[in-house]
């Protein structure tokens, strides 16, 4: 198995990620992950820790309970499928909610 392509040309749209109700990150973060190559497992185990790992609650996420959204549309991802196979286009806003973790130590709940 080969690693997903992370570096993209300068004009590539990439993907925008947002952890709902976590205002240490006040706006979606852009990543240059290639939606064609990266699986959802790659996103969760490689990309998200790099972007959000500094948050004090990141290590407390119960990934089985996370709610995923592409824009405003909720969906249930499969770890083995690529982002493209989930119909997530380049430049999309991918959001996730973590029930039970609303802000730093519950500050938004």
Rosetta blueprint (number, residue, H / E / L):
1 X L
2 X L
3 X L
4 X L
5 X L
6 X L
7 X L
8 X L
9 X L
10 X L
11 X L
12 X L
13 X L
14 X L
15 X E
16 X E
17 X E
18 X E
19 X E
20 X L
21 X L
22 X L
23 X L
24 X L
25 X L
26 X L
27 X L
28 X L
29 X E
30 X E
31 X E
32 X L
33 X L
34 X L
35 X L
36 X L
37 X L
38 X L
39 X E
40 X H
41 X H
42 X H
43 X H
44 X H
45 X H
46 X H
47 X H
48 X H
49 X H
50 X H
51 X H
52 X H
53 X L
54 X L
55 X L
56 X L
57 X L
58 X H
59 X H
60 X H
61 X L
62 X L
63 X L
64 X L
65 X L
66 X L
67 X E
68 X E
69 X E
70 X E
71 X L
72 X L
73 X E
74 X E
75 X E
76 X L
77 X L
78 X L
79 X L
80 X L
81 X L
82 X E
83 X L
84 X H
85 X H
86 X H
87 X L
88 X L
89 X L
90 X L
91 X L
92 X L
93 X E
94 X E
95 X E
96 X E
97 X E
98 X L
99 X L
100 X L
101 X L
102 X L
103 X L
104 X H
105 X H
106 X H
107 X L
108 X L
109 X L
